[in-house]
């Protein structure tokens, strides 16, 4: 009972205090030209059961991408496109309740590595909105992770996956592919495609550039905010193939096409 209460309090703090504050910071960085979103209108802010897949240049993407929908997701009675139609209606409280009835869609469920992040003390507050993955763990641990992600999606939630399995510069050392314009992408693992096929969730491809300059890999982790981050939003799609391999190929192709897409 006590742990459940603490979890609920953490969830409220993260969704209605931490995330909106950081979301506003993202908005300010965009206004200052430090972050540039391309085709943000493609991002289905209100859609349930969504798998966002992205390349992974640095450690910044797990921080920035879950905040793309904030602060709008926290205060739907202000930012909802239905606001102008319902603000003078007696039924607007019913609409407000509907928006709050699916809290899992307020924050993307990320899949941080258990040993490097999830089990760390500084990560405690964010555990309630994340699903840990143990890269070197046993099959039982991986099954638990997959089961948890399925529950999030089937309850109307949304998840964020980096299908390269690690940062891009590490992934391409094992096996990498390039877009026609020479953009690097590590070979994708099949988890995102399998989840999409299992839950009938849509895939939203996202391509990120510049985060490895703002927060360089293998260097002193001090943000270099004079560099600009570009985030391209792709077109959501349902996986058409019948197998994990076919779905993974579709996701790979979508990411590579998005990498070369002009703003």
C-alpha positions as CSV (number, residue, x, y, z in Angstrom):
1,X,0.0,0.0,0.0
2,X,2.8,2.4,1.0
3,X,4.8,1.6,-2.2
4,X,1.7,2.1,-4.4
5,X,1.0,5.5,-2.8
6,X,4.6,6.6,-3.3
7,X,4.4,5.5,-6.9
8,X,1.2,7.5,-7.5
9,X,2.8,10.6,-5.9
10,X,5.9,10.1,-8.1
11,X,3.7,9.8,-11.1
12,X,1.9,13.0,-10.4
13,X,5.1,14.9,-9.6
14,X,6.8,13.7,-12.8
15,X,3.8,14.4,-15.1
16,X,2.5,17.6,-13.6
17,X,5.7,19.3,-12.2
18,X,9.0,17.9,-13.6
19,X,7.9,17.2,-17.2
20,X,6.0,20.5,-17.8
21,X,9.0,22.4,-16.4
22,X,11.4,20.6,-18.7
23,X,8.9,20.8,-21.5
24,X,8.8,24.6,-21.2
25,X,12.6,24.6,-21.2
26,X,12.5,22.7,-24.5
27,X,10.2,25.3,-25.9
28,X,12.6,28.1,-24.8
29,X,15.5,26.3,-26.4
30,X,13.4,26.1,-29.6
31,X,12.6,29.8,-29.4
32,X,16.3,30.6,-29.0
33,X,17.1,28.5,-32.0
34,X,19.0,25.8,-30.1
35,X,16.5,23.1,-31.0
36,X,14.7,22.9,-34.3
37,X,11.7,20.7,-34.9
38,X,11.0,19.8,-38.5
39,X,7.4,18.6,-39.4
40,X,6.3,18.8,-35.7
41,X,2.7,18.8,-37.0
42,X,3.2,15.1,-37.8
43,X,3.6,14.3,-34.1
44,X,0.2,12.8,-33.0
45,X,0.1,14.5,-29.6
46,X,-3.2,12.9,-28.6
47,X,-2.7,9.4,-30.1
48,X,-2.7,6.4,-27.9
49,X,-0.8,3.1,-28.5
50,X,2.2,4.7,-30.2
51,X,5.8,3.5,-30.6
52,X,8.3,6.2,-31.2
53,X,11.5,4.9,-32.7
54,X,14.6,7.1,-33.1
55,X,18.3,7.0,-33.9
56,X,20.5,7.5,-30.8
57,X,23.5,9.8,-31.4
58,X,24.1,10.7,-27.7
59,X,22.7,10.4,-24.2
60,X,20.4,13.5,-24.8
61,X,17.7,11.8,-26.8
62,X,16.2,9.9,-23.8
63,X,15.9,13.3,-22.1
64,X,14.5,15.4,-25.0
65,X,12.2,13.1,-26.9
66,X,9.9,12.1,-24.0
67,X,9.2,15.9,-23.6
68,X,8.1,16.6,-27.2
69,X,4.4,16.6,-26.1
70,X,4.9,18.8,-23.1
71,X,3.6,21.1,-21.7
72,X,0.6,20.5,-23.9
73,X,-0.1,17.0,-22.7
74,X,-0.4,18.1,-19.0
75,X,-3.0,20.8,-19.4
76,X,-5.4,19.6,-22.1
77,X,-8.2,22.0,-21.1
78,X,-5.9,24.9,-22.2
79,X,-4.1,23.4,-25.2
80,X,-6.6,20.9,-26.6
81,X,-7.8,21.9,-30.1
82,X,-11.3,21.2,-28.7
83,X,-11.0,24.1,-26.2
84,X,-12.6,26.7,-28.4
85,X,-15.6,24.4,-28.9
86,X,-16.1,23.3,-25.3
87,X,-15.0,26.2,-23.1
88,X,-18.6,27.6,-22.9
89,X,-20.2,24.2,-22.8
90,X,-21.6,22.6,-19.6
91,X,-20.1,19.3,-20.9
92,X,-16.5,20.6,-20.8
93,X,-15.9,18.9,-17.4
94,X,-16.8,15.6,-19.0
95,X,-14.2,16.3,-21.8
96,X,-11.6,17.2,-19.2
97,X,-12.2,13.9,-17.3
98,X,-11.8,12.0,-20.6
99,X,-8.4,13.6,-21.2
100,X,-7.3,12.6,-17.7
101,X,-8.6,9.1,-17.9
102,X,-5.5,7.9,-19.8
103,X,-2.6,9.2,-17.8
104,X,-0.1,6.8,-19.4
105,X,-0.2,8.8,-22.6
106,X,1.1,11.9,-20.8
107,X,4.6,10.6,-20.7
108,X,6.5,8.3,-23.0
109,X,7.7,5.1,-21.4
110,X,11.4,4.9,-22.0
111,X,13.5,1.8,-21.7
112,X,16.7,2.8,-19.8
113,X,19.4,0.3,-19.1
114,X,18.9,-1.1,-15.6
115,X,22.6,-1.2,-14.5
116,X,23.6,2.2,-15.9
117,X,20.5,4.2,-15.2
118,X,17.3,2.7,-13.8
119,X,18.9,1.3,-10.6
120,X,20.8,4.5,-9.9
121,X,19.6,6.6,-6.9
122,X,19.3,9.8,-9.0
123,X,16.9,8.0,-11.3
124,X,14.5,7.0,-8.5
125,X,11.8,9.6,-9.3
126,X,11.6,8.7,-12.9
127,X,11.3,4.9,-12.4
128,X,7.5,5.1,-12.3
129,X,7.3,6.3,-16.0
130,X,10.1,4.0,-17.3
131,X,10.5,0.3,-18.0
132,X,14.0,-1.0,-17.3
133,X,15.9,-3.3,-19.6
134,X,18.8,-5.4,-18.6
135,X,21.1,-5.7,-21.7
136,X,23.1,-8.5,-20.2
137,X,20.3,-10.2,-18.2
138,X,18.7,-13.5,-18.5
139,X,15.7,-14.4,-20.7
140,X,13.3,-14.1,-17.8
141,X,14.3,-10.4,-17.3
142,X,13.8,-9.6,-21.0
143,X,10.4,-11.3,-20.9
144,X,9.4,-9.1,-18.0
145,X,10.5,-6.0,-19.9
146,X,8.5,-7.0,-23.0
147,X,5.4,-7.8,-21.0
148,X,5.6,-4.4,-19.2
149,X,5.8,-2.6,-22.6
150,X,2.9,-4.6,-24.0
151,X,0.8,-3.5,-20.9
152,X,1.7,0.1,-21.5
153,X,0.7,0.0,-25.1
154,X,-2.5,-2.0,-24.6
155,X,-3.6,0.4,-21.8
156,X,-3.4,3.3,-24.3
157,X,0.2,4.3,-23.5
158,X,3.1,5.3,-25.7
159,X,6.7,4.1,-25.6
160,X,10.0,5.4,-26.8
161,X,12.5,2.9,-28.2
162,X,16.0,3.3,-29.7
163,X,16.1,0.2,-31.9
164,X,19.9,0.4,-32.5
165,X,20.1,-1.0,-28.9
166,X,22.9,1.5,-28.0
167,X,24.2,4.8,-29.1
168,X,24.8,5.1,-32.9
169,X,28.6,5.4,-32.8
170,X,28.8,2.1,-30.9
171,X,26.1,0.4,-33.1
172,X,27.8,1.1,-36.4
173,X,31.0,-0.5,-35.2
174,X,29.2,-3.8,-35.3
175,X,27.1,-3.3,-38.4
176,X,25.8,0.0,-39.8
177,X,23.8,1.2,-42.8
178,X,23.9,4.6,-44.5
179,X,21.2,6.7,-46.1
180,X,21.7,7.8,-49.7
181,X,23.2,11.1,-48.3
182,X,25.5,9.3,-46.0
183,X,23.7,9.5,-42.6
184,X,24.7,6.6,-40.3
185,X,22.4,4.2,-38.6
186,X,23.3,1.1,-36.7
187,X,21.6,-2.2,-37.5
188,X,18.2,-2.2,-35.8
189,X,17.0,-4.9,-33.4
190,X,13.6,-6.4,-33.9
191,X,11.9,-5.4,-30.6
192,X,10.0,-2.4,-31.9
193,X,8.7,-4.2,-34.9
194,X,7.6,-7.2,-32.8
195,X,5.8,-4.9,-30.4
196,X,4.1,-3.1,-33.2
197,X,2.9,-6.4,-34.7
198,X,1.9,-7.8,-31.3
199,X,-0.2,-4.7,-30.2
200,X,-1.1,-3.2,-33.6
201,X,0.5,0.1,-32.4
202,X,1.6,2.7,-34.9
203,X,5.3,3.5,-35.4
204,X,6.4,7.1,-35.4
205,X,10.0,7.5,-36.8
206,X,12.1,10.3,-35.4
207,X,15.5,11.4,-36.6
208,X,17.8,13.4,-34.3
209,X,21.0,15.3,-35.3
210,X,23.3,17.5,-33.3
211,X,22.9,16.0,-29.9
212,X,26.3,14.4,-30.1
213,X,27.8,17.8,-30.6
214,X,25.8,19.4,-27.7
215,X,26.7,16.4,-25.4
216,X,29.7,14.7,-27.1
217,X,30.3,11.0,-26.5
218,X,33.4,9.9,-24.6
219,X,34.2,13.4,-23.5
220,X,33.5,15.6,-20.4
221,X,29.7,15.6,-20.2
222,X,29.3,19.4,-20.3
223,X,26.5,20.7,-22.6
224,X,27.8,22.7,-25.5
225,X,24.6,24.8,-26.1
226,X,26.1,26.8,-28.9
227,X,25.4,23.8,-31.2
228,X,21.9,23.3,-32.6
229,X,19.8,20.1,-32.3
230,X,17.6,19.2,-35.2
231,X,14.7,16.8,-34.6
232,X,12.8,15.5,-37.7
233,X,9.3,14.0,-37.1
234,X,8.3,11.3,-39.6
235,X,4.9,10.1,-40.7
236,X,3.3,7.5,-38.4
237,X,2.6,4.2,-40.0
238,X,1.4,0.7,-39.3
239,X,3.9,-2.1,-39.9
240,X,2.7,-3.9,-43.1
241,X,5.0,-7.0,-42.9
242,X,4.0,-10.2,-41.1
243,X,7.3,-10.9,-39.5
244,X,9.7,-9.2,-37.1
245,X,12.3,-9.1,-39.9
246,X,10.0,-7.5,-42.4
247,X,8.8,-4.9,-39.8
248,X,12.4,-4.1,-38.8
249,X,13.2,-3.5,-42.5
250,X,10.3,-1.1,-42.8
251,X,11.4,0.9,-39.7
252,X,15.0,1.0,-41.0
253,X,13.8,2.3,-44.3
254,X,11.5,4.9,-42.7
255,X,14.4,6.2,-40.5
256,X,16.8,6.4,-43.4
257,X,14.3,8.3,-45.6
258,X,13.6,10.7,-42.8
259,X,17.3,11.3,-42.3
260,X,17.6,12.6,-45.8
261,X,14.3,14.5,-45.8
262,X,14.6,18.3,-46.3
263,X,13.1,20.7,-43.7
